[in-house]
Amino acid sequence: MSLFSSEEERRVSDAITQAERKTSGEIVVVVAARSDTYLYVPPLIGALVSLLVPWPLIFFTKLDVESIYLAQLALFLVLTGLLLPPAVRTVFVHQRIKRLHARRRAVEQFVALNLHTTTGHTGVLIFVSVAERHVEILADAAIDTMVPQGTWKSIIDDLTAAFADGKPTDGLVAAIAAVGAHLARHFPPDTRNANELPDHLIVLP
């Protein structure tokens, strides 16, 4: 199922186009369904829990070794299967680890989409990782030297809240406008600069 309808994607694209008319900066928006599969989580939890099974069975039952082993194996398989759905296994990952994965994928997208090669080094990436509930705003060198540290925090907080409230499109449109306002303040339009990066919303699995 798509994260956004075609109409919602059009709203985001229009917001990018509108914001870039007021600045020589480039804004790219990427929304990823998740930043990692976390497929290691179900077997890891299953194995850890299964390792505890033999001890109470040894001390409090008269089961033989083969029966205890089969119970251990069965528990491992059942737990692994129950934890396998993406929404379930993600819950068991610590927020710090999810944040690290989201940040890594944001940096990967910044490089993959060539935001670091724009004329004047004025590219900005708005990156959202839905499963991790994490937002990153990455700016190229020229912007970092002009925009004070911490400038993006309120935009990130508002966008994160919008996704949590089930209003992702409204949140993205507002975030794009806010980022565009900061860019316009420091990097006014320059007719010599072509539109170097895509204006459409990029949605990743």
C-alpha positions in Angstrom: 0.0 0.0 0.0 1.4 3.4 -1.0 2.2 5.9 1.8 0.7 8.8 -0.3 -2.0 9.2 -2.9 -1.2 10.8 -6.2 -3.0 14.0 -5.1 -0.9 14.1 -1.9 2.3 13.6 -3.8 1.2 16.5 -6.1 0.7 18.8 -3.1 4.2 18.0 -1.9 5.7 18.6 -5.3 3.8 21.9 -5.7 5.1 23.0 -2.2 8.7 22.2 -3.3 8.3 24.2 -6.5 6.7 27.1 -4.7 9.5 27.2 -2.1 12.3 27.0 -4.7 10.9 30.0 -6.6 12.0 32.2 -3.7 15.5 30.8 -3.3 18.5 29.5 -5.2 18.6 26.6 -2.8 17.4 23.1 -3.8 15.0 21.1 -1.6 14.5 17.3 -1.9 12.0 15.4 0.1 12.4 11.6 0.8 10.0 9.5 2.8 11.1 5.9 3.6 8.7 3.3 4.9 11.6 2.0 7.1 15.4 2.4 7.3 16.2 -1.2 8.1 14.4 -4.6 7.9 15.5 -5.7 11.4 15.2 -9.3 10.3 17.7 -10.3 12.9 15.4 -9.4 15.8 12.9 -12.3 15.7 15.5 -15.1 15.7 17.6 -13.2 18.2 14.8 -12.9 20.7 13.6 -16.4 20.0 17.1 -17.8 20.7 17.5 -15.8 23.9 14.2 -16.9 25.3 14.7 -20.5 24.2 18.0 -20.6 26.1 16.1 -20.1 29.3 13.6 -22.9 28.7 15.7 -25.9 29.8 16.4 -24.7 33.3 12.9 -24.8 34.8 12.1 -27.9 32.9 15.2 -29.7 34.2 14.6 -28.7 37.8 10.8 -28.9 38.0 9.8 -31.6 35.6 10.8 -35.1 34.8 11.1 -34.6 31.1 13.9 -36.3 29.3 16.6 -34.5 27.4 15.0 -35.1 24.0 11.6 -33.6 25.1 13.3 -30.6 26.6 15.2 -30.0 23.4 12.0 -30.3 21.3 10.2 -27.8 23.6 13.2 -25.4 23.3 13.1 -25.8 19.5 9.3 -25.3 19.3 9.4 -22.2 21.4 12.2 -20.8 19.2 10.2 -21.4 16.0 6.9 -20.1 17.5 8.5 -16.9 18.9 10.4 -16.2 15.6 7.2 -16.6 13.6 5.2 -14.4 15.9 7.8 -11.6 15.8 8.4 -11.8 12.1 5.8 -9.2 10.9 7.6 -5.9 10.2 5.4 -3.8 12.5 6.0 -6.3 15.4 9.7 -6.8 15.1 10.3 -3.0 14.9 8.7 -2.5 18.3 11.5 -4.6 19.9 14.3 -2.4 18.5 15.6 0.3 20.9 14.8 3.8 19.7 18.5 4.7 19.7 19.3 1.9 17.3 16.3 2.9 15.0 17.6 6.5 15.1 21.1 5.4 14.0 19.6 3.4 11.1 17.4 6.3 10.0 20.4 8.8 10.1 22.5 6.4 8.1 19.9 6.1 5.4 19.3 9.9 5.4 23.1 10.4 4.7 23.0 7.6 2.0 20.1 9.4 0.3 21.8 12.8 0.5 24.8 11.4 -1.4 22.8 9.2 -3.8 20.6 12.1 -4.9 23.6 14.3 -5.4 22.6 17.0 -3.0 26.3 17.6 -2.3 27.0 18.5 -5.9 24.6 21.3 -6.5 25.8 24.7 -7.7 26.7 26.8 -4.7 26.3 23.7 -2.4 22.8 24.8 -1.3 21.0 21.5 -1.3 18.7 20.5 1.6 17.2 17.0 2.2 14.1 16.5 4.3 14.1 12.8 5.2 11.4 10.9 7.0 11.7 7.3 8.1 8.1 6.3 9.0 8.7 3.0 10.9 11.4 4.7 13.0 9.3 7.8 13.5 12.4 9.8 12.8 13.0 13.0 10.7 16.3 14.4 9.5 17.1 17.6 7.7 20.5 17.6 6.1 22.0 20.7 4.5 25.0 21.1 2.3 28.1 23.0 3.3 27.1 26.5 2.1 23.8 26.4 4.1 25.5 25.0 7.2 27.8 28.1 7.3 24.9 30.5 7.1 22.0 28.9 9.0 22.6 28.7 12.8 22.9 25.3 14.4 19.5 24.2 15.8 17.5 26.0 13.1 15.9 22.9 11.9 14.8 21.5 15.2 11.4 23.1 15.5 10.7 22.1 11.8 11.7 18.5 12.7 9.5 18.4 15.8 6.5 19.8 13.9 6.9 17.3 11.1 7.4 14.4 13.5 4.2 15.4 15.3 2.3 15.7 12.0 3.2 12.1 11.0 2.2 10.9 14.5 -1.2 12.7 14.1 -1.8 11.0 10.8 -1.3 14.2 8.8 1.9 13.5 6.9 1.1 15.6 3.8 0.2 18.7 5.8 3.4 18.2 7.8 5.6 17.9 4.7 4.0 21.0 3.1 4.6 23.0 6.2 8.1 21.8 6.6 9.0 22.6 3.0 7.6 26.1 3.4 9.6 26.6 6.6 12.9 25.3 5.1 12.2 27.4 2.0 11.8 30.5 4.1 15.2 30.0 5.8 16.8 29.4 2.4 15.2 32.5 0.9 16.6 34.6 3.7 20.2 33.5 3.0 20.1 32.4 -0.6 17.8 34.6 -2.7 16.8 33.5 -6.2 19.5 33.4 -8.9 18.4 33.2 -12.5 21.6 31.6 -13.4 20.8 28.5 -11.3 18.8 25.8 -13.0 16.5 23.4 -11.2 19.1 20.7 -10.6 17.2 18.3 -8.4 13.8 16.6 -8.6 10.8 18.5 -7.1 8.6 15.4 -6.7 8.2 13.5 -3.5 10.5 10.4 -3.4 8.9 7.5 -1.5 11.1 4.5 -0.6 10.1 1.1 0.7 
